[in-house]
Amino acid sequence: MPGGHVSIKEVQNTAVDLKRREFLLRLASILGVVSVAGLLWPFIRALFPSAVTRAAGRPIELDVSTLTVGEQRTVMWRGKPIWVIRRSDSAIAKLLEPNQQLEDPESKLPQQPPYAQNATRSLRPDILVLVAACTHLGCVPTYRPDPHTLDQYWPGGFFCSCHGSKFDLAGRVYQGMPAPTNLEVPPYYFKDLNTLVIGVHASSRVSEVNG
């Protein structure tokens, strides 16, 4: 570079270097934004649940008019299996008898709604609605409604084969079992005589439908 003159080639090279540096800076900025967006996306998705997730949390309806005596149906609500069972008159009569072998016969512990604090643990004596999960470790018990099918003293109810917990036909746990509490009663009400809605607590007005 004699005499302090800068050649055209040097100017061109400098211009190319500046453009390259500008390109690399822009590329780095874009990559940084993409990386941050990738990190934030799970949190953004959590704030705006999918339609499937929203639908899973909505109340569900079930027509119980076709539910036969002794029949058990299972529906899903909020990812939980829910049992709906129509009990016989003899099963209801058995539940109304005093039973000193039950841990919480009057359902005084607070894991159930007020309308489950009765001998049948239900709004209607014939229709039982329960979360199908043992209150010990969450296993799904089996429905054993017939007497003497588990042992000679078995009156009928639910049995958890995971650790041996036993429940009567209202979901009340027997004394000395691994399960600490009665089976959970989900929120529900009757929209009319035959339409069961699971996912919304019964109001006093709705309770009147069942007398």
N, C-alpha and C positions, 0 to 999 in steps of 0.2 A: 504494500500500500504506500508507494513512494509519493512524497509531497503531500501526504494527508488525504489523498483522493480515495474514495471508496468505489470499487468496481461495481458494475451492474450485477454481476454474478453474486457478489457478496450481499447486495441489497435483496436480490431474489431469494438467496438462501435464508436471510434473516426473516423475510416475509413468510417463507414456508415454515420456518421454526415457530413463528408466532401463531400461525394458523394451526399447526400441529398441537402446540401447547393449549390453545383455546379449545380445540376439539377434545383433547384429553381431559381438560377441566370439566367440560360439559358432560363427557361420558362418565367421569367420576361422580358428578352431581346426580346424573340420572340413576346410576347404580346405587348411590346412597339412598335416594328416594325409594327405589324399588325394594331395597333391603329393609328400610324402616317400615314400608307398607306391608312387607311380608311378616314382620314381627308384630305389627299392630292388627293384622287381619283377624286372627283368632279372637281378639278382644272385641273387635267391631262386630263379628258374627255373633258373639255372645249377647251383644246389646240388641241385635235384631234377629231373633230366632226364626227359623224357617217355617214355612207353612205347615209342614209335617209336624214340627215340634209344637206349634200353636194348636193344631188340631188334636194332638195327643192329650193336651191338657184341658180340652173342652169337656163339658158334661156329655154323657151319653145316655140314650134312651133305650129301654128294653120293654117289649110287650110281654107281660107275665101271664096273659090270658091263656096261652098255650102251654104253660109250664104245668106238668102233671105232678101229682102228689109223690113226693120223694125224689123228684128229678132235680138234678144239679146242672146249672149252666155256668160257664166261665166266660167272662168278657174282660177286655183290657181297658184300663183307665190309668193314664199317667204312667204307663209302663208297668203297672201292677195288675196281676190277675185278680179279678173280683168274682167271688162265688155268689150266685143267686139260687136259692133253694126253696122249694115249696114243701113245708112240713105237714105231716099228717096230724089229724086230731089227737091220736094217741101220743105222738111225739110231743105235741104242745102240752097235753095233760101231764106228761112225765116231767117236763121242764118246770111246771108250776108247783111240783112237790118239793118240800124242803130237802136240801141235799147238803149235809155237813162235810162232804168230801171235797167240795169245791173251794178253791183258793179265794175267789172273789165273787160269791154267788149273786150279789146284788149290783155288781159292776160299779163299785164306788170309786175305783181308781180312775184317774182323769184321762186315760187314753181313748175313751169312747165318748160320743156325743150324748147329750142328756136323754135323747129318745132311745138310747140303748141301755139305760139304767133301769131295766126291768127283767123279769125272769126269762122272757123270750129274746131280749136284746134286739128289739125290732119295732118298727112303727106298726106293722101288721103282724099278728102272731103267726100267721101261716107263711109269710115271706121273710126269709133270712138273707141278709146281705153282709158279706164278710170279705176282708182282704185275705187272699189265700196265701198267707205267709206266717209261719210259726214265729211267735214272739221271742223265741230263744235265739236262733241264728238265721232266721229267714227262709228255712226250707219250706217246701210246699207240702202240707199234710195231705192225707188221703181221707176221703169221705167214706165213713163206715156207718151207715144209718141203721143197719140191722143188728139187733141184740145178739150177743154170744158169738159174733164173728171174729172177735179179737181174742177173747178168752171167755170163760164161763160167766164172769161177772160183768162183761161189757154190755152197757145199756144202749149203745149206739152213739155215734158222734164223729169226732175227727181224731186221727192218729198221725203223729209225725214220726216216721220211721228213722229219721236221722239220729235222734237222741231219745226217742220214746215218750215224748210229751203227749198227753191225752186231753181232749176237750169234749164237752158234751155237745148236744145238737143246737146249743145257742152260742157255741164257741167259748164257753167258760172253761178255764183250765182247772184241772184237778190238783189237789194239794200234793206237794212233794215232787212235782215235775220240773224238768230243766227250764221250761218256759215260765217266765216270771209273771206274765199277765195274760188276760183273756185275748183271744184273737181280735184284731182291730176291726171296728165297724167304720166303713168309709162314709163321707157325707152323702146323703141321698134323700129323696122325697118321692111322693107319688103325685104325678101331674094330674092323673085321674085314677079311676079304680084299677085300671090295668096297665098304665104307663109308668114305669119306674124310671126315674132320672137319677143317675149316679154322678156325683161331682158337685152337688149343691146341697147345703144343709136344709133340713125340713123347717118350715116356719110353723107357728102355731095354727095358722089358717089351713095349711096343707095337712097337718096332723088330723084335723077334723074330718077329712075325707074317710079316714079309717075308723071313725066313731070314737 
